[in-house]
Amino acid sequence: MSAIETSGLTKVYRTYKKAPGLWGAVKGLGRREYVDTRAADGVTFSIEEGEFVGFLGPNGAGKTTVLKMLSGLLNPTSGTARVLGFVPWERRDEMKRQFSLLMGQKNALWWDLPARESLELNRAIYGIEKARYTKIVGELTELLDCADKLDVMVRELSLGERMKMELIAALLHSPRVLFLDEPTIGLDVTSQKKVREFLRSYNAGNRIVTMLTSHYMQDIEELCKRVIIIDAGRIFFDGPLSAIIDRFATHKIVGLSFVDGAGCDFAVFGEVVERTPASVRLRVVRARVTEVCREILSTCKITDISVQEPPVEEVIRQLFHEQTGDTAGPATAGPG
Protein backbone atom coordinates (compact mmCIF):
# COMPACT_ATOMS: atom_id res chain seq x y z
CA MET A 1 0.00 0.00 0.00
CA SER A 2 1.23 3.50 -0.86
CA ALA A 3 2.07 5.90 1.95
CA ILE A 4 -0.33 8.50 0.50
CA GLU A 5 -3.29 7.72 -1.75
CA THR A 6 -6.00 10.06 -2.99
CA SER A 7 -8.92 9.37 -5.31
CA GLY A 8 -11.24 12.05 -6.65
CA LEU A 9 -10.38 14.36 -3.74
CA THR A 10 -12.57 17.45 -4.09
CA LYS A 11 -13.08 20.57 -1.97
CA VAL A 12 -15.80 23.07 -2.90
CA TYR A 13 -16.20 26.40 -1.12
CA ARG A 14 -19.60 28.07 -1.30
CA THR A 15 -19.42 31.86 -1.04
CA TYR A 16 -22.09 34.54 -0.99
CA LYS A 17 -22.16 36.76 -4.07
CA LYS A 18 -23.42 40.21 -3.16
CA ALA A 19 -24.98 42.40 -5.83
CA PRO A 20 -23.45 45.91 -6.04
CA GLY A 21 -24.91 48.93 -4.31
CA LEU A 22 -27.45 49.51 -1.54
CA TRP A 23 -30.23 47.78 -3.45
CA GLY A 24 -28.03 44.72 -3.83
CA ALA A 25 -27.53 44.61 -0.05
CA VAL A 26 -31.29 44.90 0.52
CA LYS A 27 -32.02 42.11 -1.97
CA GLY A 28 -29.48 39.93 -0.21
CA LEU A 29 -31.59 40.06 2.96
CA GLY A 30 -34.34 38.07 1.27
CA ARG A 31 -32.59 36.01 -1.38
CA ARG A 32 -28.91 35.28 -1.66
CA GLU A 33 -26.88 34.07 -4.59
CA TYR A 34 -23.98 31.75 -3.98
CA VAL A 35 -20.94 30.81 -6.05
CA ASP A 36 -19.20 27.44 -5.83
CA THR A 37 -15.40 27.52 -6.07
CA ARG A 38 -13.59 24.21 -6.59
CA ALA A 39 -10.30 24.58 -4.72
CA ALA A 40 -9.57 20.91 -5.42
CA ASP A 41 -11.30 19.06 -8.23
CA GLY A 42 -10.97 15.27 -8.48
CA VAL A 43 -7.35 15.13 -7.28
CA THR A 44 -5.96 11.60 -7.65
CA PHE A 45 -2.38 10.42 -7.02
CA SER A 46 -0.31 8.08 -4.87
CA ILE A 47 3.10 8.49 -3.25
CA GLU A 48 5.38 5.71 -2.07
CA GLU A 49 7.53 5.56 1.04
CA GLY A 50 10.70 7.65 0.77
CA GLU A 51 9.55 9.72 -2.23
CA PHE A 52 10.34 13.46 -2.34
CA VAL A 53 7.62 14.98 -4.52
CA GLY A 54 7.29 18.56 -5.73
CA PHE A 55 3.72 19.89 -5.68
CA LEU A 56 3.55 22.82 -8.08
CA GLY A 57 0.99 25.31 -9.28
CA PRO A 58 0.31 29.04 -9.54
CA ASN A 59 -1.17 31.00 -6.64
CA GLY A 60 -4.70 29.79 -5.94
CA ALA A 61 -4.17 26.50 -7.78
CA GLY A 62 -5.25 24.38 -4.81
CA LYS A 63 -1.89 23.21 -3.43
CA THR A 64 -2.41 24.31 0.16
CA THR A 65 -6.01 23.08 0.16
CA VAL A 66 -4.86 19.57 -0.81
CA LEU A 67 -2.12 19.58 1.84
CA LYS A 68 -4.62 20.71 4.49
CA MET A 69 -7.00 17.88 3.55
CA LEU A 70 -4.16 15.35 3.70
CA SER A 71 -3.24 16.77 7.12
CA GLY A 72 -6.79 16.51 8.41
CA LEU A 73 -7.25 20.28 8.78
CA LEU A 74 -10.01 20.32 6.14
CA ASN A 75 -12.78 17.90 5.34
CA PRO A 76 -13.24 17.24 1.61
CA THR A 77 -16.53 17.77 -0.18
CA SER A 78 -16.10 14.39 -1.85
CA GLY A 79 -13.44 11.83 -2.70
CA THR A 80 -11.16 9.72 -0.54
CA ALA A 81 -7.63 9.87 0.83
CA ARG A 82 -5.39 7.68 2.94
CA VAL A 83 -2.20 8.76 4.71
CA LEU A 84 -0.27 5.84 6.21
CA GLY A 85 -3.52 3.90 6.04
CA PHE A 86 -5.52 6.50 7.98
CA VAL A 87 -8.33 8.77 6.78
CA PRO A 88 -6.78 12.20 7.57
CA TRP A 89 -9.95 14.10 8.54
CA GLU A 90 -10.81 11.47 11.16
CA ARG A 91 -7.87 13.04 13.05
CA ARG A 92 -6.85 9.88 14.85
CA ASP A 93 -3.99 10.28 17.32
CA GLU A 94 -2.08 7.41 15.71
CA MET A 95 -1.85 9.42 12.48
CA LYS A 96 -1.10 12.76 14.15
CA ARG A 97 2.02 11.22 15.67
CA GLN A 98 3.32 10.17 12.24
CA PHE A 99 3.08 13.31 10.10
CA SER A 100 4.05 16.99 10.16
CA LEU A 101 2.84 20.03 8.26
CA LEU A 102 5.25 22.95 8.01
CA MET A 103 3.93 26.15 6.47
CA GLY A 104 6.56 28.79 5.75
CA GLN A 105 4.09 31.63 6.32
CA LYS A 106 2.75 30.31 9.65
CA ASN A 107 4.44 30.24 13.04
CA ALA A 108 4.44 26.94 14.93
CA LEU A 109 6.72 28.12 17.75
CA TRP A 110 5.81 30.32 20.70
CA TRP A 111 6.83 33.85 19.70
CA ASP A 112 7.85 35.07 23.18
CA LEU A 113 9.66 31.94 24.35
CA PRO A 114 13.20 30.75 23.61
CA ALA A 115 13.22 28.13 20.86
CA ARG A 116 14.38 25.49 23.35
CA GLU A 117 11.24 25.93 25.50
CA SER A 118 8.97 25.67 22.46
CA LEU A 119 10.70 22.41 21.54
CA GLU A 120 10.37 21.21 25.13
CA LEU A 121 6.63 21.90 24.95
CA ASN A 122 6.42 19.81 21.76
CA ARG A 123 8.32 17.04 23.55
CA ALA A 124 5.66 17.00 26.28
CA ILE A 125 2.80 17.06 23.76
CA TYR A 126 4.17 14.06 21.83
CA GLY A 127 5.33 12.23 24.97
CA ILE A 128 8.92 11.91 23.77
CA GLU A 129 11.37 10.48 26.29
CA LYS A 130 13.90 13.01 27.54
CA ALA A 131 16.96 11.05 26.40
CA ARG A 132 15.51 10.56 22.90
CA TYR A 133 14.49 14.21 22.74
CA THR A 134 17.99 15.38 23.67
CA LYS A 135 19.53 13.10 21.04
CA ILE A 136 17.15 14.25 18.26
CA VAL A 137 17.56 17.96 19.05
CA GLY A 138 21.33 17.57 19.16
CA GLU A 139 21.44 15.81 15.78
CA LEU A 140 19.07 18.25 14.07
CA THR A 141 20.72 21.41 15.42
CA GLU A 142 24.09 20.07 14.31
CA LEU A 143 22.79 19.35 10.81
CA LEU A 144 21.21 22.81 10.57
CA ASP A 145 24.10 24.56 12.35
CA CYS A 146 21.86 26.39 14.81
CA ALA A 147 22.64 24.97 18.27
CA ASP A 148 23.74 28.42 19.48
CA LYS A 149 20.25 29.83 18.79
CA LEU A 150 18.26 27.46 21.02
CA ASP A 151 18.11 29.93 23.93
CA VAL A 152 17.19 32.95 21.81
CA MET A 153 13.61 34.27 21.88
CA VAL A 154 11.83 33.13 18.71
CA ARG A 155 10.79 36.71 17.90
CA GLU A 156 14.47 37.73 17.96
CA LEU A 157 15.58 35.07 15.47
CA SER A 158 16.18 35.95 11.84
CA LEU A 159 13.77 34.45 9.32
CA GLY A 160 16.32 31.81 8.33
CA GLU A 161 17.09 30.89 11.94
CA ARG A 162 13.39 30.68 12.78
CA MET A 163 12.72 28.39 9.83
CA LYS A 164 15.47 26.05 11.03
CA MET A 165 13.81 25.88 14.45
CA GLU A 166 10.42 25.31 12.80
CA LEU A 167 11.96 22.37 10.92
CA ILE A 168 13.33 20.89 14.13
CA ALA A 169 9.90 21.24 15.78
CA ALA A 170 8.27 19.54 12.77
CA LEU A 171 10.71 16.61 12.89
CA LEU A 172 11.00 16.26 16.65
CA HIS A 173 8.62 13.27 16.80
CA SER A 174 10.28 11.53 13.80
CA PRO A 175 7.30 11.67 11.42
CA ARG A 176 6.96 9.30 8.49
CA VAL A 177 5.25 11.93 6.33
CA LEU A 178 6.30 15.57 5.98
CA PHE A 179 4.23 18.23 4.20
CA LEU A 180 6.22 21.37 3.38
CA ASP A 181 4.33 24.45 2.19
CA GLU A 182 6.80 27.12 0.98
CA PRO A 183 9.49 26.30 3.61
CA THR A 184 12.09 28.63 2.05
CA ILE A 185 9.84 31.61 1.30
CA GLY A 186 11.55 34.88 2.16
CA LEU A 187 14.88 33.26 3.06
CA ASP A 188 18.18 34.58 1.74
CA VAL A 189 20.19 32.49 -0.70
CA THR A 190 22.49 31.05 1.99
CA SER A 191 19.60 30.01 4.23
CA GLN A 192 17.73 28.46 1.28
CA LYS A 193 20.79 26.40 0.40
CA LYS A 194 21.22 25.22 4.00
CA VAL A 195 17.56 24.20 4.30
CA ARG A 196 17.67 22.36 0.94
CA GLU A 197 20.80 20.45 1.93
CA PHE A 198 19.20 19.48 5.23
CA LEU A 199 15.94 18.32 3.63
CA ARG A 200 17.79 16.25 1.03
CA SER A 201 19.96 14.58 3.66
CA TYR A 202 17.09 13.97 6.09
CA ASN A 203 14.81 12.49 3.44
CA ALA A 204 17.53 10.15 2.17
CA GLY A 205 18.58 9.07 5.65
CA ASN A 206 15.11 8.50 7.10
CA ARG A 207 13.10 7.41 4.03
CA ILE A 208 10.19 9.68 4.93
CA VAL A 209 7.57 10.79 2.42
CA THR A 210 8.03 14.48 1.65
CA MET A 211 5.64 16.70 -0.32
CA LEU A 212 7.05 20.12 -1.13
CA THR A 213 5.32 23.19 -2.51
CA SER A 214 7.60 26.05 -3.48
CA HIS A 215 7.73 29.01 -5.85
CA TYR A 216 11.51 28.65 -5.99
CA MET A 217 12.27 26.28 -8.85
CA GLN A 218 15.76 25.69 -7.49
CA ASP A 219 14.14 23.98 -4.48
CA ILE A 220 12.23 21.66 -6.81
CA GLU A 221 15.13 20.97 -9.19
CA GLU A 222 17.55 20.11 -6.40
CA LEU A 223 15.18 18.04 -4.26
CA CYS A 224 12.44 16.44 -6.38
CA LYS A 225 12.71 13.82 -9.09
CA ARG A 226 8.93 13.70 -9.42
CA VAL A 227 6.50 16.61 -9.64
CA ILE A 228 2.73 16.93 -9.52
CA ILE A 229 1.40 20.07 -11.20
CA ILE A 230 -2.04 21.39 -10.28
CA ASP A 231 -4.04 24.35 -11.56
CA ALA A 232 -7.63 25.40 -10.94
CA GLY A 233 -7.83 22.48 -8.52
CA ARG A 234 -7.04 19.85 -11.16
CA ILE A 235 -3.88 17.83 -11.79
CA PHE A 236 -2.61 18.04 -15.35
CA PHE A 237 0.88 16.56 -14.92
CA ASP A 238 2.28 13.84 -12.66
CA GLY A 239 5.67 12.42 -13.52
CA PRO A 240 9.44 12.93 -13.60
CA LEU A 241 10.63 16.52 -13.49
CA SER A 242 12.78 15.80 -16.56
CA ALA A 243 9.67 14.87 -18.57
CA ILE A 244 8.20 18.36 -18.27
CA ILE A 245 10.55 19.73 -20.91
CA ASP A 246 9.96 16.79 -23.25
CA ARG A 247 6.19 17.11 -22.96
CA PHE A 248 5.58 20.84 -22.72
CA ALA A 249 8.59 22.76 -24.09
CA THR A 250 7.69 24.23 -27.48
CA HIS A 251 11.08 25.84 -28.18
CA LYS A 252 14.80 25.27 -27.83
CA ILE A 253 17.57 27.78 -27.22
CA VAL A 254 20.14 28.13 -30.01
CA GLY A 255 23.39 29.80 -28.95
CA LEU A 256 25.64 31.35 -31.59
CA SER A 257 29.14 32.84 -31.41
CA PHE A 258 30.71 34.88 -34.18
CA VAL A 259 33.54 37.24 -35.02
CA ASP A 260 31.44 39.70 -36.94
CA GLY A 261 27.68 39.30 -36.89
CA ALA A 262 26.80 42.85 -37.84
CA GLY A 263 25.73 41.82 -41.33
CA CYS A 264 23.40 39.03 -40.20
CA ASP A 265 19.81 39.63 -39.11
CA PHE A 266 19.37 36.90 -36.48
CA ALA A 267 15.78 37.96 -35.72
CA VAL A 268 14.59 36.27 -38.93
CA PHE A 269 15.65 32.89 -37.52
CA GLY A 270 13.97 33.13 -34.11
CA GLU A 271 13.27 35.29 -31.08
CA VAL A 272 16.43 37.00 -29.82
CA VAL A 273 16.55 36.45 -26.06
CA GLU A 274 20.11 37.69 -25.47
CA ARG A 275 22.63 39.60 -27.59
CA THR A 276 26.27 40.62 -27.05
CA PRO A 277 28.82 41.95 -29.59
CA ALA A 278 30.15 38.41 -30.11
CA SER A 279 27.17 36.13 -29.41
CA VAL A 280 23.42 35.75 -29.59
CA ARG A 281 20.86 33.38 -28.11
CA LEU A 282 17.71 32.57 -30.08
CA ARG A 283 14.43 30.98 -29.05
CA VAL A 284 13.52 28.63 -31.90
CA VAL A 285 10.47 26.40 -32.39
CA ARG A 286 11.55 22.81 -31.68
CA ALA A 287 10.34 21.45 -35.00
CA ARG A 288 12.47 23.96 -36.92
CA VAL A 289 15.75 23.76 -34.97
CA THR A 290 17.60 21.61 -37.52
CA GLU A 291 16.37 23.68 -40.46
CA VAL A 292 17.20 26.99 -38.73
CA CYS A 293 20.71 25.84 -37.76
CA ARG A 294 21.37 24.83 -41.37
CA GLU A 295 20.17 28.23 -42.67
CA ILE A 296 22.26 30.13 -40.11
CA LEU A 297 25.43 28.21 -40.95
CA SER A 298 24.95 28.83 -44.67
CA THR A 299 24.08 32.51 -44.26
CA CYS A 300 26.18 33.85 -41.35
CA LYS A 301 29.84 33.54 -40.35
CA ILE A 302 29.47 31.48 -37.17
CA THR A 303 32.40 30.27 -35.04
CA ASP A 304 30.37 28.15 -32.62
CA ILE A 305 26.81 26.89 -32.28
CA SER A 306 24.96 25.13 -29.46
CA VAL A 307 21.41 23.88 -28.95
CA GLN A 308 19.97 23.65 -25.44
CA GLU A 309 16.67 22.88 -23.79
CA PRO A 310 15.01 25.87 -22.11
CA PRO A 311 15.25 26.08 -18.29
CA VAL A 312 12.53 24.02 -16.62
CA GLU A 313 11.45 27.13 -14.68
CA GLU A 314 10.72 28.92 -17.95
CA VAL A 315 8.70 25.97 -19.26
CA ILE A 316 6.61 25.75 -16.11
CA ARG A 317 6.03 29.50 -16.04
CA GLN A 318 4.80 29.38 -19.64
CA LEU A 319 2.71 26.33 -18.82
CA PHE A 320 0.98 28.14 -15.94
CA HIS A 321 0.32 31.10 -18.22
CA GLU A 322 -1.24 28.90 -20.89
CA GLN A 323 -3.36 26.99 -18.37
CA THR A 324 -4.64 30.21 -16.84
CA GLY A 325 -5.76 31.40 -20.25
CA ASP A 326 -7.35 28.06 -21.17
CA THR A 327 -11.07 28.45 -20.59
CA ALA A 328 -11.59 24.72 -21.06
CA GLY A 329 -9.38 23.99 -18.06
CA PRO A 330 -6.34 21.72 -17.89
CA ALA A 331 -6.51 18.21 -19.23
CA THR A 332 -5.59 15.46 -16.84
CA ALA A 333 -2.37 13.65 -17.65
CA GLY A 334 -1.33 10.35 -16.17
CA PRO A 335 2.15 9.56 -14.92
CA GLY A 336 4.71 10.36 -17.52
Residue pairs with C-beta under 8 A, 6 or more apart in sequence:
1 82
1 85
2 46
2 47
2 48
2 82
3 47
3 48
3 49
3 51
3 83
3 84
3 176
3 177
3 209
4 45
4 46
4 47
4 70
4 81
4 82
4 83
4 84
4 177
4 209
4 211
5 45
5 46
5 47
5 80
5 81
5 82
6 43
6 44
6 45
6 46
6 66
6 70
6 79
6 80
6 81
6 82
7 44
7 79
7 80
7 81
8 42
8 43
8 44
8 78
8 79
8 80
9 40
9 42
9 43
9 44
9 66
9 69
9 76
9 78
9 79
9 80
9 81
10 38
10 40
10 41
10 42
10 43
10 76
10 77
10 78
10 79
10 233
11 38
11 39
11 40
11 62
11 65
11 66
11 69
11 74
11 76
11 77
11 233
12 36
12 37
12 38
12 39
12 77
13 36
13 37
13 39
14 34
14 35
14 36
14 37
15 34
15 35
15 37
16 28
16 32
16 33
16 34
17 32
17 33
17 34
17 35
18 24
18 25
18 28
19 25
19 27
19 28
19 33
38 232
38 233
39 62
39 65
39 233
40 62
40 65
40 66
40 69
40 76
40 233
41 62
41 232
41 233
41 234
42 79
42 234
42 332
43 62
43 66
43 79
43 230
43 233
43 234
43 235
44 235
45 228
45 235
45 238
47 53
47 209
47 211
48 209
49 176
49 207
49 209
50 203
50 207
50 208
50 209
51 209
51 210
51 226
52 199
52 200
52 203
52 210
52 212
52 223
52 224
52 225
52 226
53 209
53 210
53 211
53 212
53 224
53 226
53 227
53 228
54 212
54 213
54 214
54 219
54 220
54 223
54 224
54 226
54 227
54 228
54 241
55 63
55 66
55 67
55 211
55 212
55 213
55 227
55 228
55 230
56 63
56 213
56 214
56 220
56 227
56 228
56 229
56 230
56 316
57 63
57 213
57 229
57 230
57 231
57 320
58 231
58 320
58 323
58 324
61 230
61 231
61 232
61 233
62 230
62 231
62 232
62 233
62 234
63 181
63 213
63 230
64 103
64 181
64 213
65 74
65 233
66 230
67 101
67 179
67 181
67 211
67 213
68 74
68 101
69 75
69 76
69 81
69 88
69 89
70 81
70 83
70 88
70 179
70 211
71 88
71 99
71 101
71 179
72 88
72 89
72 90
72 91
72 95
72 96
73 101
74 89
75 89
76 89
80 87
81 87
81 88
83 95
83 99
83 177
84 95
84 98
84 99
84 176
84 177
86 92
86 94
86 95
88 95
97 126
97 173
97 175
98 175
98 176
98 177
99 175
99 176
99 177
99 178
99 179
100 170
100 171
100 173
100 175
100 177
100 178
100 179
101 170
101 179
101 181
102 108
102 166
102 167
102 170
102 178
102 179
102 180
102 181
102 183
103 181
103 182
104 163
104 180
104 181
104 182
104 183
104 184
104 185
104 186
105 181
105 182
105 185
107 154
107 162
107 166
108 166
108 169
108 170
109 115
109 118
109 154
109 162
109 165
109 166
109 169
110 117
110 118
110 121
110 154
111 153
111 154
111 155
112 153
112 154
112 155
113 121
113 153
113 154
114 150
114 151
114 152
114 153
114 154
115 149
115 150
115 151
115 152
115 154
115 157
115 165
115 168
116 150
116 151
118 154
118 165
118 169
119 133
119 137
119 150
119 165
119 168
119 169
119 172
120 133
122 128
122 169
122 172
122 173
123 130
123 133
123 172
126 172
126 173
128 136
128 172
128 173
133 172
136 171
136 172
136 174
137 150
137 168
137 172
138 147
140 167
140 168
140 171
140 172
141 147
141 150
141 168
143 198
143 201
143 202
144 164
144 167
144 168
144 194
144 195
144 198
145 194
146 161
146 164
146 165
146 168
149 157
149 161
149 164
149 165
150 165
152 161
154 162
154 165
157 165
159 186
159 187
159 191
160 187
160 188
160 190
160 191
160 194
160 195
163 183
163 184
163 187
163 191
163 195
164 191
164 194
164 195
164 198
166 183
167 183
167 195
167 198
170 178
171 178
171 202
174 206
175 208
176 208
176 209
177 208
177 209
177 210
177 211
178 208
178 209
178 210
178 211
179 211
180 199
180 210
180 211
180 212
180 213
180 214
181 213
182 213
182 214
182 215
183 195
183 199
183 212
183 214
184 191
184 192
184 195
184 196
184 214
184 216
184 219
185 214
185 215
185 216
187 195
192 216
192 218
192 219
196 218
196 219
196 222
196 223
199 210
199 212
199 223
200 222
200 223
202 208
203 210
203 223
210 223
212 219
212 220
212 223
212 224
214 220
217 311
217 312
217 313
217 316
220 227
220 241
221 241
221 312
221 313
224 241
225 240
225 241
226 238
226 239
226 240
226 241
227 237
227 238
227 239
227 240
227 241
227 244
228 235
228 237
228 238
229 235
229 236
229 237
229 238
229 244
229 316
229 319
230 236
231 320
231 323
231 324
231 330
232 323
232 329
232 330
234 329
234 330
234 332
235 332
235 333
236 323
236 330
236 331
236 332
236 333
237 244
237 247
237 248
237 333
237 336
238 333
238 334
238 335
238 336
239 333
239 335
239 336
240 336
241 312
243 336
244 312
244 315
244 316
244 319
245 309
245 310
245 312
245 315
247 333
247 336
248 315
248 318
248 319
249 286
249 309
249 310
249 315
250 285
250 286
250 318
251 270
251 283
251 284
251 285
251 286
251 310
252 283
252 284
252 286
252 289
252 307
252 308
252 309
252 310
253 273
253 281
253 282
253 283
253 284
253 307
253 308
253 309
253 310
254 269
254 270
254 281
254 282
254 284
254 289
254 292
254 293
254 296
254 305
254 306
254 307
254 308
255 279
255 280
255 281
255 282
255 304
255 305
255 306
255 307
255 308
256 266
256 279
256 280
256 281
256 282
256 296
256 300
256 302
256 304
256 305
257 278
257 279
257 302
257 303
257 304
257 305
258 264
258 278
258 279
258 280
258 300
258 301
258 302
258 303
259 278
259 301
259 303
260 301
261 278
261 280
261 300
261 301
263 300
264 296
264 299
264 300
264 301
266 272
266 275
266 280
266 282
266 296
266 300
269 282
269 284
269 292
269 295
269 296
270 282
270 283
270 284
270 285
270 292
271 282
271 283
271 284
272 280
272 281
272 282
272 283
273 281
273 282
273 283
274 280
274 281
275 281
282 292
283 310
284 292
289 307
293 305
293 307
296 302
296 305
297 305
323 330
